[in-house]
């Protein structure tokens, strides 16, 4: 057996072993609590649903990977990512900066979608609410931890559902939330409020660790294939399009 043939055989064997290893790879995904409908949440029966969950499953199926969703608070999710106990955080805007330690450890996939931020408000509101500056000096319902201008008097709540409910019932006149959530609670849960045009738009990606550059390349190619096939649009429509 020639030296060249032996080398070719060895390379083929190594390639096969690498493919088998990748196919069996389990990626640990942070699942923030409380759930983020319609993006990512866990049903009482344990099923993980949402735009982000289905997008990850489509990528995992394409790349023959396995997913393990780990339910955590957002603060614990970040700590475990830094500690190397979480592999992926999904739905991250690269424009939103974290701690210096987190940023040093992070790499991001190509964007797989866009999240719009909107104002929801009571239909009987006596002043216009089109852009954030219209809310200067006013009390506004926000999700705890979100970034908003200092000129807004924020009322902090745990979830966007609480904000939608408060504005619907008139307990708060105005709230800030993501457009998909606002549309979901209005069309699927019968909440009554008006929705502004987006005041901010952010592309969203997957956050991976620095040592996952090869996986990131494969994920980027997968996102490109899924987008070209219309699969990403179909996933969004599943949760937001009218029945």
TARANOR-V408457 format. One record per residue. N is the residue number from 1. RES is the residue in three letters. SS is DSSP state (H for helix, E for strand, - for the rest). PHI is phi as a letter, one per 40 degrees, with the letter a starting at -180 (NA if undefined). Layout:
<<N;RES;SS;PHI> <N;RES;SS;PHI>>
This chain:
<<1;UNK;-;NA> <2;UNK;-;c> <3;UNK;H;c> <4;UNK;H;c> <5;UNK;H;c> <6;UNK;H;c> <7;UNK;H;c> <8;UNK;H;c> <9;UNK;H;c> <10;UNK;H;c> <11;UNK;H;c> <12;UNK;H;c> <13;UNK;H;c> <14;UNK;H;c> <15;UNK;H;c> <16;UNK;H;c> <17;UNK;H;c> <18;UNK;H;c> <19;UNK;H;c> <20;UNK;H;c> <21;UNK;H;c> <22;UNK;H;c> <23;UNK;H;c> <24;UNK;-;c> <25;UNK;-;c> <26;UNK;E;b> <27;UNK;E;b> <28;UNK;E;c> <29;UNK;E;b> <30;UNK;E;c> <31;UNK;E;b> <32;UNK;E;c> <33;UNK;E;b> <34;UNK;-;c> <35;UNK;-;c> <36;UNK;E;b> <37;UNK;-;c> <38;UNK;-;c> <39;UNK;-;c> <40;UNK;E;a> <41;UNK;E;a> <42;UNK;E;b> <43;UNK;-;c> <44;UNK;-;d> <45;UNK;-;c> <46;UNK;-;g> <47;UNK;-;c> <48;UNK;E;c> <49;UNK;E;b> <50;UNK;-;h> <51;UNK;H;d> <52;UNK;H;c> <53;UNK;H;c> <54;UNK;H;c> <55;UNK;H;c> <56;UNK;H;c> <57;UNK;H;c> <58;UNK;H;c> <59;UNK;H;c> <60;UNK;H;c> <61;UNK;H;c> <62;UNK;H;c> <63;UNK;H;c> <64;UNK;-;f> <65;UNK;-;b> <66;UNK;E;b> <67;UNK;E;b> <68;UNK;E;b> <69;UNK;E;c> <70;UNK;E;b> <71;UNK;E;c> <72;UNK;E;a> <73;UNK;E;c> <74;UNK;H;c> <75;UNK;H;c> <76;UNK;H;c> <77;UNK;H;d> <78;UNK;H;c> <79;UNK;H;c> <80;UNK;H;c> <81;UNK;H;c> <82;UNK;H;c> <83;UNK;H;c> <84;UNK;-;g> <85;UNK;-;c> <86;UNK;-;b> <87;UNK;-;c> <88;UNK;E;b> <89;UNK;E;b> <90;UNK;E;b> <91;UNK;E;g> <92;UNK;E;b> <93;UNK;-;c> <94;UNK;-;c> <95;UNK;-;c> <96;UNK;-;c> <97;UNK;-;c> <98;UNK;-;b> <99;UNK;-;c> <100;UNK;H;c> <101;UNK;H;c> <102;UNK;H;c> <103;UNK;H;c> <104;UNK;H;c> <105;UNK;H;c> <106;UNK;E;b> <107;UNK;E;b> <108;UNK;E;b> <109;UNK;-;c> <110;UNK;-;c> <111;UNK;-;c> <112;UNK;-;b> <113;UNK;E;a> <114;UNK;E;b> <115;UNK;E;b> <116;UNK;E;c> <117;UNK;E;b> <118;UNK;E;b> <119;UNK;E;b> <120;UNK;E;b> <121;UNK;E;a> <122;UNK;-;c> <123;UNK;-;d> <124;UNK;-;c> <125;UNK;-;d> <126;UNK;-;c> <127;UNK;-;b> <128;UNK;-;c> <129;UNK;-;b> <130;UNK;-;b> <131;UNK;-;b> <132;UNK;H;d> <133;UNK;H;c> <134;UNK;H;c> <135;UNK;H;b> <136;UNK;-;d> <137;UNK;-;g> <138;UNK;-;b> <139;UNK;E;c> <140;UNK;E;b> <141;UNK;E;c> <142;UNK;E;b> <143;UNK;E;c> <144;UNK;-;d> <145;UNK;-;g> <146;UNK;-;c> <147;UNK;-;c> <148;UNK;-;b> <149;UNK;-;c> <150;UNK;-;c> <151;UNK;-;c> <152;UNK;-;c> <153;UNK;E;c> <154;UNK;E;c> <155;UNK;E;b> <156;UNK;E;c> <157;UNK;E;b> <158;UNK;-;c> <159;UNK;-;a> <160;UNK;H;c> <161;UNK;H;c> <162;UNK;H;c> <163;UNK;H;c> <164;UNK;H;d> <165;UNK;H;c> <166;UNK;H;c> <167;UNK;H;c> <168;UNK;H;d> <169;UNK;H;c> <170;UNK;-;g> <171;UNK;-;c> <172;UNK;-;b> <173;UNK;-;c> <174;UNK;E;b> <175;UNK;E;a> <176;UNK;E;b> <177;UNK;E;a> <178;UNK;E;c> <179;UNK;H;d> <180;UNK;H;c> <181;UNK;H;c> <182;UNK;H;c> <183;UNK;H;c> <184;UNK;H;d> <185;UNK;H;c> <186;UNK;H;c> <187;UNK;H;c> <188;UNK;-;c> <189;UNK;-;b> <190;UNK;-;g> <191;UNK;-;c> <192;UNK;-;b> <193;UNK;-;a> <194;UNK;E;c> <195;UNK;E;b> <196;UNK;-;c> <197;UNK;-;c> <198;UNK;-;d> <199;UNK;-;c> <200;UNK;E;a> <201;UNK;E;b> <202;UNK;E;b> <203;UNK;E;c> <204;UNK;E;b> <205;UNK;E;b> <206;UNK;E;c> <207;UNK;E;c> <208;UNK;E;b> <209;UNK;E;c> <210;UNK;H;d> <211;UNK;H;c> <212;UNK;H;b> <213;UNK;H;c> <214;UNK;H;c> <215;UNK;H;c> <216;UNK;H;d> <217;UNK;H;c> <218;UNK;H;c> <219;UNK;H;c> <220;UNK;H;d> <221;UNK;H;c> <222;UNK;H;c> <223;UNK;H;d> <224;UNK;H;c> <225;UNK;H;c> <226;UNK;H;c> <227;UNK;H;c> <228;UNK;H;c> <229;UNK;-;c> <230;UNK;-;g> <231;UNK;H;c> <232;UNK;H;c> <233;UNK;H;c> <234;UNK;H;c> <235;UNK;H;c> <236;UNK;H;c> <237;UNK;H;c> <238;UNK;H;d> <239;UNK;H;b> <240;UNK;H;b> <241;UNK;-;c> <242;UNK;-;c> <243;UNK;-;c>>
